[in-house]
C-alpha cells in the first residue's frame, strides 16, 4: 500500500460540513506537508454514505486517499458529555468490522489540537436510524462506545475501493444523561459544533504521519 497523498474527510449533514469547512485549519499553509484535503458531504444514512464515498474514490485524485469519517454521534457510555470526542478503533456495521489505522497517533493529535477535551477510544457501531432510549443500552451491551449512521458504511466503502488508511472521529452531540432533540438548539449541540470546527488540524497531523517513511 503506497502512502496516501490525498485525504478525504466525509460527513453526512450540512451542519457537519459547515463546521469542518469553516475550520481555521483550511487557511493558507494549513496543509503543508500533507496532500490535498477534500471535504465530502455524503447525505444522511449508510446507503447514501456508501454511494457517495465509492463515487468519490473512483476519481483519480482520490483513488488512494486516506479516509476519515467525521461528524456527530450519540454516546452510549455513562459519563459521556456533549463535546467529547470519540476515536474509533474499529467500526461495526452489517458488512462486518473495519479496523481503524494509527488510532494512537490520531488520539495524540486531537489531544494537542483540543487540550482539555475528553477523547474516548473504542468501537463505533452503525445504525440506519436515530437510536434512542432502550436501544442505546442494548448497543452499549455489545461493547460499542458510540453510534452513528454513516461511519461504518464510509469505512467499508473505502476499503472496498482499495486498501488505504481509514479512521473515524466523531463528536458526541448527545449521551445517556444528555439527550438532544435537535442539533444546534441547545447548549450541547452548540458545544459539539464548536469542537467539530477544531478537529481538522489533528486530521492533517495524522495524515502527515502516514506520509513519513517507515523504519
C-alpha positions in Angstrom: 0.0 0.0 0.0 1.6 3.3 -1.1 1.4 6.4 1.1 -1.9 8.2 0.6 -1.1 11.6 -1.0 -4.7 12.8 -0.5 -7.1 12.9 2.4 -10.9 12.5 2.1 -13.0 13.7 5.1 -16.6 12.5 4.8 -19.6 13.8 6.8 -23.3 13.5 6.3 -25.1 16.7 7.4 -24.9 20.2 6.2 -24.1 21.5 9.7 -21.2 19.0 10.0 -19.9 20.1 6.6 -20.1 23.7 7.7 -18.2 23.1 10.9 -15.4 21.2 9.1 -15.3 23.7 6.2 -15.1 26.7 8.5 -12.2 25.4 10.4 -9.3 27.8 10.5 -7.1 24.9 9.5 -8.4 25.5 6.0 -6.4 28.7 5.9 -3.2 29.2 3.9 -0.5 26.8 4.7 -2.6 24.5 7.0 -2.0 21.5 4.8 1.8 22.0 4.4 3.4 18.6 4.2 0.1 16.8 3.5 -1.7 16.1 0.3 -4.8 17.9 -0.7 -7.8 17.6 1.6 -11.3 17.0 0.2 -14.4 17.5 2.4 -17.3 15.4 1.2 -20.9 15.8 2.3 -22.5 12.3 1.7 -26.0 12.9 2.8 -27.7 11.1 5.7 -27.7 7.3 6.2 -25.4 4.4 5.5 -26.5 3.8 1.9 -26.0 7.5 0.9 -22.6 7.4 2.6 -21.6 4.2 0.8 -22.6 5.6 -2.6 -21.0 9.0 -2.2 -17.7 7.6 -0.9 -17.5 4.9 -3.5 -18.1 7.5 -6.3 -15.5 10.0 -4.8 -12.8 7.3 -4.6 -13.2 6.5 -8.3 -11.9 9.9 -9.2 -8.2 10.0 -10.0 -7.0 12.4 -7.3 -8.7 10.3 -4.6 -8.1 6.7 -5.7 -5.5 6.0 -2.9 -6.7 8.7 -0.5 -6.8 8.1 3.2 -10.4 8.4 4.5 -11.8 9.9 7.7 -15.5 9.6 8.6 -16.4 12.5 10.9 -19.3 14.4 12.3 -21.6 14.0 15.3 -22.5 10.8 17.1 -24.6 9.6 20.1 -22.5 8.5 23.0 -23.5 5.2 24.6 -21.4 5.1 27.8 -22.4 6.7 31.1 -20.5 9.8 31.9 -20.1 11.0 28.3 -20.9 14.7 27.6 -21.7 16.7 24.5 -18.4 17.9 23.0 -16.5 14.7 24.0 -14.5 13.1 21.1 -14.8 9.5 20.0 -11.9 8.0 18.1 -13.0 4.6 16.8 -10.5 1.7 17.0 -13.0 -0.2 14.7 -16.4 0.4 13.1 -19.1 -2.2 13.1 -21.9 -2.5 10.6 -24.0 -5.0 8.7 -21.0 -5.8 6.4 -18.7 -6.6 9.3 -16.0 -4.9 11.3 -13.4 -2.4 9.8 -10.3 -1.8 11.9 -9.0 1.8 12.0 -5.5 3.0 11.2 -3.0 4.6 13.6 -5.6 5.2 16.3 -3.0 6.2 18.9 -1.5 8.8 16.6 -4.9 10.3 16.0 -5.8 10.4 19.7 -2.5 12.2 20.4 -3.1 14.7 17.6 -6.6 15.5 18.9 -5.3 16.0 22.4 -2.8 18.6 21.1 -5.4 20.3 18.9 -8.1 20.3 21.6 -6.4 20.4 25.0 -8.7 19.6 27.9 -11.3 17.8 25.7 -12.1 14.2 26.7 -11.2 11.7 24.0 -12.7 8.2 24.1 -11.4 5.3 22.2 -13.4 2.1 21.3 -15.8 0.5 18.9 -18.2 2.7 16.9 -21.3 1.0 15.7 -23.5 1.8 12.8 -27.3 2.2 12.6 -29.7 3.0 9.8 -31.8 5.2 12.1 -31.5 7.6 15.0 -31.0 5.5 18.2 -32.8 6.4 21.4 -33.8 5.1 24.8 -33.5 1.3 25.5 -31.9 0.7 22.1 -28.9 2.6 23.3 -28.5 0.3 26.3 -28.7 -2.7 24.0 -25.9 -1.4 21.8 -23.8 -0.5 24.8 -24.1 -4.1 26.0 -22.3 -5.2 22.8 -19.3 -3.1 23.9 -19.9 -0.2 21.5 -18.8 3.2 22.7 -20.9 5.3 20.4 -23.3 5.1 17.4 -23.8 7.0 14.2 -25.4 6.3 10.8 -22.5 6.7 8.4 -19.1 5.8 9.7 -19.2 2.1 9.3 -20.6 2.4 5.8 -18.0 5.0 4.9 -15.0 2.9 6.0 -16.4 -0.2 4.5 -16.8 1.6 1.1 -13.3 3.0 1.4 -11.7 -0.4 1.9 -13.9 -1.9 -0.9 -12.3 0.7 -3.2 -8.8 -0.5 -2.3 -6.5 -0.8 0.7 -5.9 2.6 2.4 -5.6 4.2 5.9 -9.0 4.8 7.4 -10.3 6.4 10.6 -13.5 7.6 12.3 -13.6 10.6 14.6 -17.0 11.7 16.0 -18.1 14.4 18.4 -20.7 13.4 21.0 -23.7 15.5 20.5 -25.9 13.6 23.0 -25.4 10.9 25.6 -27.4 8.9 28.0 -27.7 11.7 30.5 -27.7 14.5 27.9 -30.3 13.5 25.2 -30.6 16.1 22.4 -33.7 16.6 20.3 -32.4 18.9 17.6 -28.8 19.7 16.8 -27.9 23.4 17.4 -30.9 24.2 19.5 -29.4 23.5 22.9 -26.1 24.1 24.6 -24.9 20.5 24.0 -25.4 20.9 20.2 -23.5 24.2 20.2 -20.6 22.7 22.2 -20.4 19.8 19.8 -20.4 22.1 16.8 -17.5 24.2 18.2 -15.4 21.1 18.8 -16.0 19.8 15.3 -14.8 23.1 14.0 -11.4 22.5 15.6 -10.6 18.9 14.6 -9.1 19.5 11.1 -5.6 20.3 12.3 -5.5 16.9 14.0 -6.7 15.2 10.9 -3.9 16.9 8.9 -1.3 15.9 11.5 -2.5 12.3 11.4 -2.3 12.4 7.6 1.2 13.8 7.6 2.3 10.9 9.9 1.1 8.4 7.3 3.5 10.0 4.8 6.6 9.6 6.9 9.0 6.8 5.8 8.7 3.7 7.9 11.8 2.4 9.6 
